[in-house]
Amino acid sequence: MKFASIRLVTNEFERLAVFYQKLSGLESVRLADGFAEVRFDGAVLAISSEQLIQRFNAGAATAAANRSAILEFQVDDVDTVCERMRVAGAEIVLPATVMPWGNRSLLLRDPDGSLVNVFSKPTP
């Protein structure tokens, strides 16, 4: 089995797609109206409008209802991402901080309120 993707369901498709493009520096691949993928090395972040879920998946998911999962992205330079997202107007929950286990971590909320952790590992 290969872990392929995480899909976020949203009522603000364009806003969420732009947030993850700015965060990652990657262009999203638009596969259909209201559906895009941001393709990372090893995994995909899919973004779907709630309209598509209602139409094709019988309303199985609810937009902007995540309060238990944290999307995590490892980067080389947390401070650069922090500044880029601050300028973009992202909600910063916790500024770049060194955690007790050594990671430098930045916590953001995406436009739908999902928690996003951007971190770097300590250098040996």
Chimera marker file (.cmm) of the C-alpha trace (Angstrom):
<marker_set name="trace">
<marker id="1" x="0.000" y="0.000" z="0.000" r="1" g="1" b="0" radius="0.5"/>
<marker id="2" x="1.222" y="3.496" z="-0.833" r="1" g="1" b="0" radius="0.5"/>
<marker id="3" x="0.007" y="6.534" z="1.066" r="1" g="1" b="0" radius="0.5"/>
<marker id="4" x="-1.074" y="8.766" z="-1.813" r="1" g="1" b="0" radius="0.5"/>
<marker id="5" x="-2.722" y="11.941" z="-0.581" r="1" g="1" b="0" radius="0.5"/>
<marker id="6" x="-4.659" y="13.994" z="1.913" r="1" g="1" b="0" radius="0.5"/>
<marker id="7" x="-7.709" y="15.833" z="0.604" r="1" g="1" b="0" radius="0.5"/>
<marker id="8" x="-9.041" y="19.028" z="2.114" r="1" g="1" b="0" radius="0.5"/>
<marker id="9" x="-12.668" y="19.897" z="1.431" r="1" g="1" b="0" radius="0.5"/>
<marker id="10" x="-13.483" y="23.586" z="1.302" r="1" g="1" b="0" radius="0.5"/>
<marker id="11" x="-16.149" y="26.124" z="0.452" r="1" g="1" b="0" radius="0.5"/>
<marker id="12" x="-13.379" y="28.563" z="-0.529" r="1" g="1" b="0" radius="0.5"/>
<marker id="13" x="-11.549" y="26.531" z="-3.133" r="1" g="1" b="0" radius="0.5"/>
<marker id="14" x="-9.457" y="29.293" z="-4.738" r="1" g="1" b="0" radius="0.5"/>
<marker id="15" x="-8.443" y="30.837" z="-1.423" r="1" g="1" b="0" radius="0.5"/>
<marker id="16" x="-7.280" y="27.489" z="-0.029" r="1" g="1" b="0" radius="0.5"/>
<marker id="17" x="-5.424" y="26.534" z="-3.229" r="1" g="1" b="0" radius="0.5"/>
<marker id="18" x="-3.581" y="29.871" z="-3.212" r="1" g="1" b="0" radius="0.5"/>
<marker id="19" x="-2.654" y="29.454" z="0.488" r="1" g="1" b="0" radius="0.5"/>
<marker id="20" x="-0.986" y="26.085" z="-0.141" r="1" g="1" b="0" radius="0.5"/>
<marker id="21" x="0.726" y="27.373" z="-3.291" r="1" g="1" b="0" radius="0.5"/>
<marker id="22" x="2.228" y="30.245" z="-1.272" r="1" g="1" b="0" radius="0.5"/>
<marker id="23" x="3.166" y="27.945" z="1.585" r="1" g="1" b="0" radius="0.5"/>
<marker id="24" x="4.860" y="25.348" z="-0.613" r="1" g="1" b="0" radius="0.5"/>
<marker id="25" x="6.119" y="27.442" z="-3.509" r="1" g="1" b="0" radius="0.5"/>
<marker id="26" x="4.564" y="24.821" z="-5.817" r="1" g="1" b="0" radius="0.5"/>
<marker id="27" x="1.884" y="25.407" z="-8.432" r="1" g="1" b="0" radius="0.5"/>
<marker id="28" x="-1.304" y="23.443" z="-7.974" r="1" g="1" b="0" radius="0.5"/>
<marker id="29" x="-2.395" y="21.158" z="-10.780" r="1" g="1" b="0" radius="0.5"/>
<marker id="30" x="-6.040" y="21.879" z="-11.634" r="1" g="1" b="0" radius="0.5"/>
<marker id="31" x="-7.647" y="18.589" z="-12.641" r="1" g="1" b="0" radius="0.5"/>
<marker id="32" x="-11.278" y="19.773" z="-12.716" r="1" g="1" b="0" radius="0.5"/>
<marker id="33" x="-13.344" y="22.775" z="-11.776" r="1" g="1" b="0" radius="0.5"/>
<marker id="34" x="-13.109" y="22.811" z="-7.974" r="1" g="1" b="0" radius="0.5"/>
<marker id="35" x="-10.363" y="20.176" z="-7.690" r="1" g="1" b="0" radius="0.5"/>
<marker id="36" x="-6.600" y="20.674" z="-7.519" r="1" g="1" b="0" radius="0.5"/>
<marker id="37" x="-3.502" y="18.870" z="-6.328" r="1" g="1" b="0" radius="0.5"/>
<marker id="38" x="-0.296" y="20.257" z="-4.862" r="1" g="1" b="0" radius="0.5"/>
<marker id="39" x="2.235" y="17.550" z="-5.661" r="1" g="1" b="0" radius="0.5"/>
<marker id="40" x="5.023" y="17.209" z="-3.125" r="1" g="1" b="0" radius="0.5"/>
<marker id="41" x="7.859" y="14.728" z="-3.244" r="1" g="1" b="0" radius="0.5"/>
<marker id="42" x="6.221" y="11.544" z="-1.949" r="1" g="1" b="0" radius="0.5"/>
<marker id="43" x="2.675" y="12.798" z="-1.293" r="1" g="1" b="0" radius="0.5"/>
<marker id="44" x="-0.132" y="14.908" z="-2.717" r="1" g="1" b="0" radius="0.5"/>
<marker id="45" x="-2.295" y="17.506" z="-1.035" r="1" g="1" b="0" radius="0.5"/>
<marker id="46" x="-5.637" y="17.476" z="-2.841" r="1" g="1" b="0" radius="0.5"/>
<marker id="47" x="-8.092" y="20.357" z="-2.501" r="1" g="1" b="0" radius="0.5"/>
<marker id="48" x="-11.744" y="19.851" z="-3.367" r="1" g="1" b="0" radius="0.5"/>
<marker id="49" x="-14.729" y="22.131" z="-3.294" r="1" g="1" b="0" radius="0.5"/>
<marker id="50" x="-17.528" y="20.903" z="-1.055" r="1" g="1" b="0" radius="0.5"/>
<marker id="51" x="-19.810" y="21.064" z="-4.106" r="1" g="1" b="0" radius="0.5"/>
<marker id="52" x="-17.891" y="18.158" z="-5.662" r="1" g="1" b="0" radius="0.5"/>
<marker id="53" x="-18.211" y="16.136" z="-2.457" r="1" g="1" b="0" radius="0.5"/>
<marker id="54" x="-21.957" y="16.753" z="-2.343" r="1" g="1" b="0" radius="0.5"/>
<marker id="55" x="-22.304" y="15.857" z="-6.022" r="1" g="1" b="0" radius="0.5"/>
<marker id="56" x="-20.105" y="12.750" z="-6.226" r="1" g="1" b="0" radius="0.5"/>
<marker id="57" x="-19.646" y="11.501" z="-2.657" r="1" g="1" b="0" radius="0.5"/>
<marker id="58" x="-23.112" y="12.025" z="-1.183" r="1" g="1" b="0" radius="0.5"/>
<marker id="59" x="-21.878" y="14.758" z="1.154" r="1" g="1" b="0" radius="0.5"/>
<marker id="60" x="-19.495" y="12.375" z="2.960" r="1" g="1" b="0" radius="0.5"/>
<marker id="61" x="-17.190" y="15.218" z="4.074" r="1" g="1" b="0" radius="0.5"/>
<marker id="62" x="-17.918" y="18.647" z="5.512" r="1" g="1" b="0" radius="0.5"/>
<marker id="63" x="-15.852" y="21.679" z="4.551" r="1" g="1" b="0" radius="0.5"/>
<marker id="64" x="-13.676" y="23.423" z="7.150" r="1" g="1" b="0" radius="0.5"/>
<marker id="65" x="-14.565" y="20.966" z="9.931" r="1" g="1" b="0" radius="0.5"/>
<marker id="66" x="-11.078" y="19.655" z="10.799" r="1" g="1" b="0" radius="0.5"/>
<marker id="67" x="-10.071" y="20.116" z="14.424" r="1" g="1" b="0" radius="0.5"/>
<marker id="68" x="-8.029" y="16.967" z="15.006" r="1" g="1" b="0" radius="0.5"/>
<marker id="69" x="-5.444" y="16.571" z="12.230" r="1" g="1" b="0" radius="0.5"/>
<marker id="70" x="-2.314" y="18.660" z="11.743" r="1" g="1" b="0" radius="0.5"/>
<marker id="71" x="-0.766" y="18.948" z="8.279" r="1" g="1" b="0" radius="0.5"/>
<marker id="72" x="3.022" y="18.892" z="8.661" r="1" g="1" b="0" radius="0.5"/>
<marker id="73" x="5.643" y="20.089" z="6.206" r="1" g="1" b="0" radius="0.5"/>
<marker id="74" x="9.390" y="19.717" z="6.703" r="1" g="1" b="0" radius="0.5"/>
<marker id="75" x="11.500" y="22.554" z="5.290" r="1" g="1" b="0" radius="0.5"/>
<marker id="76" x="15.124" y="23.660" z="5.443" r="1" g="1" b="0" radius="0.5"/>
<marker id="77" x="14.389" y="27.194" z="6.694" r="1" g="1" b="0" radius="0.5"/>
<marker id="78" x="11.331" y="27.756" z="8.901" r="1" g="1" b="0" radius="0.5"/>
<marker id="79" x="12.046" y="31.478" z="9.288" r="1" g="1" b="0" radius="0.5"/>
<marker id="80" x="11.867" y="32.103" z="5.536" r="1" g="1" b="0" radius="0.5"/>
<marker id="81" x="8.492" y="30.339" z="5.343" r="1" g="1" b="0" radius="0.5"/>
<marker id="82" x="7.302" y="32.216" z="8.436" r="1" g="1" b="0" radius="0.5"/>
<marker id="83" x="8.092" y="35.583" z="6.867" r="1" g="1" b="0" radius="0.5"/>
<marker id="84" x="6.534" y="34.627" z="3.515" r="1" g="1" b="0" radius="0.5"/>
<marker id="85" x="3.309" y="33.514" z="5.207" r="1" g="1" b="0" radius="0.5"/>
<marker id="86" x="3.229" y="36.537" z="7.537" r="1" g="1" b="0" radius="0.5"/>
<marker id="87" x="3.431" y="38.841" z="4.512" r="1" g="1" b="0" radius="0.5"/>
<marker id="88" x="0.668" y="36.769" z="2.871" r="1" g="1" b="0" radius="0.5"/>
<marker id="89" x="-1.562" y="37.428" z="5.889" r="1" g="1" b="0" radius="0.5"/>
<marker id="90" x="-1.668" y="33.870" z="7.256" r="1" g="1" b="0" radius="0.5"/>
<marker id="91" x="-2.866" y="33.349" z="10.819" r="1" g="1" b="0" radius="0.5"/>
<marker id="92" x="0.211" y="32.482" z="12.860" r="1" g="1" b="0" radius="0.5"/>
<marker id="93" x="-0.728" y="30.365" z="15.869" r="1" g="1" b="0" radius="0.5"/>
<marker id="94" x="2.820" y="29.902" z="17.181" r="1" g="1" b="0" radius="0.5"/>
<marker id="95" x="5.780" y="31.813" z="15.766" r="1" g="1" b="0" radius="0.5"/>
<marker id="96" x="8.909" y="29.845" z="14.886" r="1" g="1" b="0" radius="0.5"/>
<marker id="97" x="9.955" y="28.156" z="18.117" r="1" g="1" b="0" radius="0.5"/>
<marker id="98" x="12.460" y="25.450" z="19.054" r="1" g="1" b="0" radius="0.5"/>
<marker id="99" x="10.555" y="22.501" z="20.499" r="1" g="1" b="0" radius="0.5"/>
<marker id="100" x="11.880" y="20.349" z="23.390" r="1" g="1" b="0" radius="0.5"/>
<marker id="101" x="12.776" y="17.567" z="20.892" r="1" g="1" b="0" radius="0.5"/>
<marker id="102" x="14.891" y="19.983" z="18.835" r="1" g="1" b="0" radius="0.5"/>
<marker id="103" x="12.661" y="20.786" z="15.841" r="1" g="1" b="0" radius="0.5"/>
<marker id="104" x="12.144" y="24.426" z="14.924" r="1" g="1" b="0" radius="0.5"/>
<marker id="105" x="8.401" y="24.686" z="14.384" r="1" g="1" b="0" radius="0.5"/>
<marker id="106" x="5.905" y="27.240" z="13.075" r="1" g="1" b="0" radius="0.5"/>
<marker id="107" x="2.161" y="26.699" z="13.523" r="1" g="1" b="0" radius="0.5"/>
<marker id="108" x="-0.295" y="28.333" z="11.117" r="1" g="1" b="0" radius="0.5"/>
<marker id="109" x="-3.980" y="28.026" z="10.355" r="1" g="1" b="0" radius="0.5"/>
<marker id="110" x="-5.014" y="27.691" z="6.742" r="1" g="1" b="0" radius="0.5"/>
<marker id="111" x="-8.031" y="29.739" z="5.566" r="1" g="1" b="0" radius="0.5"/>
<marker id="112" x="-10.400" y="26.932" z="6.636" r="1" g="1" b="0" radius="0.5"/>
<marker id="113" x="-8.869" y="26.718" z="10.119" r="1" g="1" b="0" radius="0.5"/>
<marker id="114" x="-6.819" y="23.540" z="9.667" r="1" g="1" b="0" radius="0.5"/>
<marker id="115" x="-3.634" y="23.557" z="11.709" r="1" g="1" b="0" radius="0.5"/>
<marker id="116" x="-0.401" y="23.513" z="9.689" r="1" g="1" b="0" radius="0.5"/>
<marker id="117" x="3.000" y="22.756" z="11.221" r="1" g="1" b="0" radius="0.5"/>
<marker id="118" x="6.070" y="23.864" z="9.259" r="1" g="1" b="0" radius="0.5"/>
<marker id="119" x="9.229" y="22.500" z="10.848" r="1" g="1" b="0" radius="0.5"/>
<marker id="120" x="12.915" y="21.839" z="10.386" r="1" g="1" b="0" radius="0.5"/>
<marker id="121" x="14.970" y="19.180" z="12.095" r="1" g="1" b="0" radius="0.5"/>
<marker id="122" x="18.028" y="20.164" z="14.108" r="1" g="1" b="0" radius="0.5"/>
<marker id="123" x="21.361" y="19.895" z="12.377" r="1" g="1" b="0" radius="0.5"/>
<marker id="124" x="23.543" y="17.141" z="13.860" r="1" g="1" b="0" radius="0.5"/>
<link id1="1" id2="2" r="1" g="1" b="0" radius="0.2"/>
<link id1="2" id2="3" r="1" g="1" b="0" radius="0.2"/>
<link id1="3" id2="4" r="1" g="1" b="0" radius="0.2"/>
<link id1="4" id2="5" r="1" g="1" b="0" radius="0.2"/>
<link id1="5" id2="6" r="1" g="1" b="0" radius="0.2"/>
<link id1="6" id2="7" r="1" g="1" b="0" radius="0.2"/>
<link id1="7" id2="8" r="1" g="1" b="0" radius="0.2"/>
<link id1="8" id2="9" r="1" g="1" b="0" radius="0.2"/>
<link id1="9" id2="10" r="1" g="1" b="0" radius="0.2"/>
<link id1="10" id2="11" r="1" g="1" b="0" radius="0.2"/>
<link id1="11" id2="12" r="1" g="1" b="0" radius="0.2"/>
<link id1="12" id2="13" r="1" g="1" b="0" radius="0.2"/>
<link id1="13" id2="14" r="1" g="1" b="0" radius="0.2"/>
<link id1="14" id2="15" r="1" g="1" b="0" radius="0.2"/>
<link id1="15" id2="16" r="1" g="1" b="0" radius="0.2"/>
<link id1="16" id2="17" r="1" g="1" b="0" radius="0.2"/>
<link id1="17" id2="18" r="1" g="1" b="0" radius="0.2"/>
<link id1="18" id2="19" r="1" g="1" b="0" radius="0.2"/>
<link id1="19" id2="20" r="1" g="1" b="0" radius="0.2"/>
<link id1="20" id2="21" r="1" g="1" b="0" radius="0.2"/>
<link id1="21" id2="22" r="1" g="1" b="0" radius="0.2"/>
<link id1="22" id2="23" r="1" g="1" b="0" radius="0.2"/>
<link id1="23" id2="24" r="1" g="1" b="0" radius="0.2"/>
<link id1="24" id2="25" r="1" g="1" b="0" radius="0.2"/>
<link id1="25" id2="26" r="1" g="1" b="0" radius="0.2"/>
<link id1="26" id2="27" r="1" g="1" b="0" radius="0.2"/>
<link id1="27" id2="28" r="1" g="1" b="0" radius="0.2"/>
<link id1="28" id2="29" r="1" g="1" b="0" radius="0.2"/>
<link id1="29" id2="30" r="1" g="1" b="0" radius="0.2"/>
<link id1="30" id2="31" r="1" g="1" b="0" radius="0.2"/>
<link id1="31" id2="32" r="1" g="1" b="0" radius="0.2"/>
<link id1="32" id2="33" r="1" g="1" b="0" radius="0.2"/>
<link id1="33" id2="34" r="1" g="1" b="0" radius="0.2"/>
<link id1="34" id2="35" r="1" g="1" b="0" radius="0.2"/>
<link id1="35" id2="36" r="1" g="1" b="0" radius="0.2"/>
<link id1="36" id2="37" r="1" g="1" b="0" radius="0.2"/>
<link id1="37" id2="38" r="1" g="1" b="0" radius="0.2"/>
<link id1="38" id2="39" r="1" g="1" b="0" radius="0.2"/>
<link id1="39" id2="40" r="1" g="1" b="0" radius="0.2"/>
<link id1="40" id2="41" r="1" g="1" b="0" radius="0.2"/>
<link id1="41" id2="42" r="1" g="1" b="0" radius="0.2"/>
<link id1="42" id2="43" r="1" g="1" b="0" radius="0.2"/>
<link id1="43" id2="44" r="1" g="1" b="0" radius="0.2"/>
<link id1="44" id2="45" r="1" g="1" b="0" radius="0.2"/>
<link id1="45" id2="46" r="1" g="1" b="0" radius="0.2"/>
<link id1="46" id2="47" r="1" g="1" b="0" radius="0.2"/>
<link id1="47" id2="48" r="1" g="1" b="0" radius="0.2"/>
<link id1="48" id2="49" r="1" g="1" b="0" radius="0.2"/>
<link id1="49" id2="50" r="1" g="1" b="0" radius="0.2"/>
<link id1="50" id2="51" r="1" g="1" b="0" radius="0.2"/>
<link id1="51" id2="52" r="1" g="1" b="0" radius="0.2"/>
<link id1="52" id2="53" r="1" g="1" b="0" radius="0.2"/>
<link id1="53" id2="54" r="1" g="1" b="0" radius="0.2"/>
<link id1="54" id2="55" r="1" g="1" b="0" radius="0.2"/>
<link id1="55" id2="56" r="1" g="1" b="0" radius="0.2"/>
<link id1="56" id2="57" r="1" g="1" b="0" radius="0.2"/>
<link id1="57" id2="58" r="1" g="1" b="0" radius="0.2"/>
<link id1="58" id2="59" r="1" g="1" b="0" radius="0.2"/>
<link id1="59" id2="60" r="1" g="1" b="0" radius="0.2"/>
<link id1="60" id2="61" r="1" g="1" b="0" radius="0.2"/>
<link id1="61" id2="62" r="1" g="1" b="0" radius="0.2"/>
<link id1="62" id2="63" r="1" g="1" b="0" radius="0.2"/>
<link id1="63" id2="64" r="1" g="1" b="0" radius="0.2"/>
<link id1="64" id2="65" r="1" g="1" b="0" radius="0.2"/>
<link id1="65" id2="66" r="1" g="1" b="0" radius="0.2"/>
<link id1="66" id2="67" r="1" g="1" b="0" radius="0.2"/>
<link id1="67" id2="68" r="1" g="1" b="0" radius="0.2"/>
<link id1="68" id2="69" r="1" g="1" b="0" radius="0.2"/>
<link id1="69" id2="70" r="1" g="1" b="0" radius="0.2"/>
<link id1="70" id2="71" r="1" g="1" b="0" radius="0.2"/>
<link id1="71" id2="72" r="1" g="1" b="0" radius="0.2"/>
<link id1="72" id2="73" r="1" g="1" b="0" radius="0.2"/>
<link id1="73" id2="74" r="1" g="1" b="0" radius="0.2"/>
<link id1="74" id2="75" r="1" g="1" b="0" radius="0.2"/>
<link id1="75" id2="76" r="1" g="1" b="0" radius="0.2"/>
<link id1="76" id2="77" r="1" g="1" b="0" radius="0.2"/>
<link id1="77" id2="78" r="1" g="1" b="0" radius="0.2"/>
<link id1="78" id2="79" r="1" g="1" b="0" radius="0.2"/>
<link id1="79" id2="80" r="1" g="1" b="0" radius="0.2"/>
<link id1="80" id2="81" r="1" g="1" b="0" radius="0.2"/>
<link id1="81" id2="82" r="1" g="1" b="0" radius="0.2"/>
<link id1="82" id2="83" r="1" g="1" b="0" radius="0.2"/>
<link id1="83" id2="84" r="1" g="1" b="0" radius="0.2"/>
<link id1="84" id2="85" r="1" g="1" b="0" radius="0.2"/>
<link id1="85" id2="86" r="1" g="1" b="0" radius="0.2"/>
<link id1="86" id2="87" r="1" g="1" b="0" radius="0.2"/>
<link id1="87" id2="88" r="1" g="1" b="0" radius="0.2"/>
<link id1="88" id2="89" r="1" g="1" b="0" radius="0.2"/>
<link id1="89" id2="90" r="1" g="1" b="0" radius="0.2"/>
<link id1="90" id2="91" r="1" g="1" b="0" radius="0.2"/>
<link id1="91" id2="92" r="1" g="1" b="0" radius="0.2"/>
<link id1="92" id2="93" r="1" g="1" b="0" radius="0.2"/>
<link id1="93" id2="94" r="1" g="1" b="0" radius="0.2"/>
<link id1="94" id2="95" r="1" g="1" b="0" radius="0.2"/>
<link id1="95" id2="96" r="1" g="1" b="0" radius="0.2"/>
<link id1="96" id2="97" r="1" g="1" b="0" radius="0.2"/>
<link id1="97" id2="98" r="1" g="1" b="0" radius="0.2"/>
<link id1="98" id2="99" r="1" g="1" b="0" radius="0.2"/>
<link id1="99" id2="100" r="1" g="1" b="0" radius="0.2"/>
<link id1="100" id2="101" r="1" g="1" b="0" radius="0.2"/>
<link id1="101" id2="102" r="1" g="1" b="0" radius="0.2"/>
<link id1="102" id2="103" r="1" g="1" b="0" radius="0.2"/>
<link id1="103" id2="104" r="1" g="1" b="0" radius="0.2"/>
<link id1="104" id2="105" r="1" g="1" b="0" radius="0.2"/>
<link id1="105" id2="106" r="1" g="1" b="0" radius="0.2"/>
<link id1="106" id2="107" r="1" g="1" b="0" radius="0.2"/>
<link id1="107" id2="108" r="1" g="1" b="0" radius="0.2"/>
<link id1="108" id2="109" r="1" g="1" b="0" radius="0.2"/>
<link id1="109" id2="110" r="1" g="1" b="0" radius="0.2"/>
<link id1="110" id2="111" r="1" g="1" b="0" radius="0.2"/>
<link id1="111" id2="112" r="1" g="1" b="0" radius="0.2"/>
<link id1="112" id2="113" r="1" g="1" b="0" radius="0.2"/>
<link id1="113" id2="114" r="1" g="1" b="0" radius="0.2"/>
<link id1="114" id2="115" r="1" g="1" b="0" radius="0.2"/>
<link id1="115" id2="116" r="1" g="1" b="0" radius="0.2"/>
<link id1="116" id2="117" r="1" g="1" b="0" radius="0.2"/>
<link id1="117" id2="118" r="1" g="1" b="0" radius="0.2"/>
<link id1="118" id2="119" r="1" g="1" b="0" radius="0.2"/>
<link id1="119" id2="120" r="1" g="1" b="0" radius="0.2"/>
<link id1="120" id2="121" r="1" g="1" b="0" radius="0.2"/>
<link id1="121" id2="122" r="1" g="1" b="0" radius="0.2"/>
<link id1="122" id2="123" r="1" g="1" b="0" radius="0.2"/>
<link id1="123" id2="124" r="1" g="1" b="0" radius="0.2"/>
</marker_set>
